[in-house]
Amino acid sequence: MDGGPSIRRFFINTLFDSTFMLLGVVVGSAFIAEPELKVILGTMITVSFALAISSGVSVYEAESLEREREVRELEKAMLISLEGTQVTKSARRVAIIVASINLLTPLLVCAIYISPFVMAYLGIVGIKMAAWASIAIALGTLMFAGMYMGREGKGNAILKGIRMAALGGVVFLIGYWISLLF
């Protein structure tokens, strides 16, 4: 059983969810009148763990359901039980691998986007500079992920990348306008 398409699909989905979520956290907490670095760091880490667990569990359940359905259809076509065979073991293994990758994706994204704030914590840069750097990294990630999707889909990779980065820009603007209220 091939898990490649599921891995790509769920990874891209979780990458976007993680990026947009953390972009919202950064904009909503770093651009207020008096930002608190520990609150920014704690919020980024906490929401990333929450999304990691949510993504990992939901993807595992969805993949398990789909793999079990495929095994049942195969059993029906073959008129034999496949319980305990390499087919069922492979189906479970693929579900675990796909879910594990999706569990780790928000944590990896957080590790990347939080790095400018760690530099702020160490006194190397200020909070606002860290926020701008994190936003630039997030928009760059969206651009490259969009380009990857455009290339894989045999479409215009640059246009897809620009569209994804533009959506990130929209999230930034909405978050920035909201942060001006506080």
C-alpha positions in Angstrom: 0.0 0.0 0.0 1.5 3.3 -1.1 1.2 6.2 1.3 3.0 8.7 -0.9 -0.1 10.6 -2.1 -1.5 10.7 1.4 1.8 12.0 2.9 2.0 14.7 0.3 -1.6 15.8 0.6 -1.7 15.8 4.4 1.8 17.3 4.8 0.9 20.2 2.5 -2.4 20.7 4.3 -0.8 20.7 7.7 2.1 22.9 6.5 -0.5 25.5 5.4 -2.5 25.2 8.6 0.6 25.5 10.8 1.9 28.5 8.8 -1.4 30.4 8.8 -2.0 29.6 12.5 1.5 30.8 13.5 1.3 33.8 11.3 -1.9 34.8 13.1 -0.2 34.2 16.5 2.8 36.3 15.5 0.8 39.2 14.1 -1.8 39.1 16.9 0.8 39.1 19.7 3.9 40.8 18.4 2.3 43.9 16.9 0.2 45.0 19.9 1.2 48.1 21.9 3.3 46.2 24.5 4.2 42.7 23.2 5.4 40.1 25.7 8.1 37.9 24.4 7.4 35.0 26.8 3.7 35.1 25.8 4.6 35.0 22.1 7.0 32.1 22.6 4.6 30.2 24.9 1.7 30.7 22.5 3.6 29.6 19.5 4.8 26.4 21.2 1.4 25.6 22.8 -0.7 26.1 19.7 1.8 24.1 17.7 1.6 21.1 20.1 -2.2 21.4 20.0 -2.2 21.3 16.2 0.3 18.5 16.1 -1.8 16.3 18.3 -5.0 17.2 16.5 -3.4 16.6 13.1 -1.7 13.4 14.1 -4.8 11.9 15.6 -7.2 13.0 12.9 -4.9 11.9 10.1 -4.3 8.5 11.8 -8.1 8.0 12.2 -8.8 9.1 8.6 -6.0 7.0 7.1 -6.8 4.0 9.2 -10.4 4.2 8.0 -9.4 4.5 4.4 -6.8 1.7 4.6 -9.3 -0.6 6.4 -11.9 0.1 3.7 -9.3 -0.8 0.9 -8.5 -4.1 2.7 -12.2 -5.0 3.0 -12.7 -4.3 -0.7 -9.7 -6.4 -1.5 -11.0 -9.2 0.8 -14.4 -9.1 -0.9 -12.8 -9.3 -4.4 -10.5 -12.1 -3.3 -13.1 -13.9 -1.2 -10.6 -14.4 1.6 -9.7 -12.8 4.9 -6.5 -10.8 4.8 -6.2 -10.5 8.6 -2.7 -11.0 9.8 -1.2 -10.8 6.3 1.4 -8.4 4.9 -1.4 -6.4 3.3 -3.1 -5.5 6.7 0.3 -4.9 8.4 1.3 -2.6 5.5 -2.0 -0.7 5.8 -1.5 -0.1 9.5 2.2 0.9 8.9 1.2 3.4 6.3 -1.4 5.0 8.5 1.1 5.3 11.3 3.8 6.8 9.0 1.4 9.3 7.5 0.0 10.3 10.9 3.5 10.7 12.4 4.6 13.0 9.6 1.6 15.1 10.2 2.1 15.1 13.9 5.7 16.4 13.4 4.9 19.0 10.7 3.5 21.7 13.1 6.4 21.2 15.4 8.9 21.6 12.6 7.1 24.7 11.3 7.1 26.1 14.8 10.8 25.4 15.2 11.5 27.4 12.1 9.2 30.4 12.7 10.1 30.7 16.4 13.8 31.0 15.7 13.8 34.8 15.3 11.9 35.1 18.6 14.6 32.8 20.3 17.1 35.3 19.0 15.0 38.1 20.6 14.9 36.1 23.8 18.7 36.0 23.7 18.9 39.8 23.1 20.2 39.5 19.6 17.2 41.3 17.9 14.1 43.1 19.1 10.6 41.7 19.2 9.4 43.7 16.2 12.5 42.6 14.1 11.8 39.0 15.2 8.2 39.3 14.1 9.1 40.7 10.7 11.7 37.9 10.2 9.2 35.3 11.2 6.6 36.7 8.9 9.1 36.8 6.0 10.0 33.1 6.7 6.3 32.2 6.7 5.5 34.1 3.5 8.6 32.5 1.9 7.4 29.0 3.0 4.0 29.7 1.5 5.6 30.8 -1.7 7.8 27.7 -2.0 5.0 25.3 -1.0 2.8 26.9 -3.6 5.5 26.6 -6.2 5.9 22.9 -5.3 2.1 22.4 -5.7 2.1 24.2 -9.0 5.0 22.2 -10.3 3.5 18.9 -9.1 0.2 19.8 -10.6 1.8 20.6 -13.9 0.6 24.2 -13.6 2.3 27.6 -13.3 4.5 27.1 -10.3 5.4 30.8 -9.9 1.8 31.9 -10.1 0.7 29.3 -7.6 3.5 30.4 -5.3 2.6 34.0 -5.5 -1.0 33.2 -4.9 -0.1 31.2 -1.7 2.1 34.0 -0.4 -0.6 36.6 -1.2 -3.0 34.6 0.9 -0.4 34.8 3.7 -0.3 38.5 3.1 -4.0 38.8 3.5 -3.8 36.9 6.9 -1.0 39.3 7.9 -3.1 42.3 7.1 -6.2 41.0 8.8 -4.2 40.2 11.9 -2.4 43.5 11.8 -5.6 45.5 11.6 -7.0 43.5 14.5 -3.8 44.0 16.5 -4.3 47.8 16.1 -7.5 47.5 18.1 -5.5 46.4 21.2 
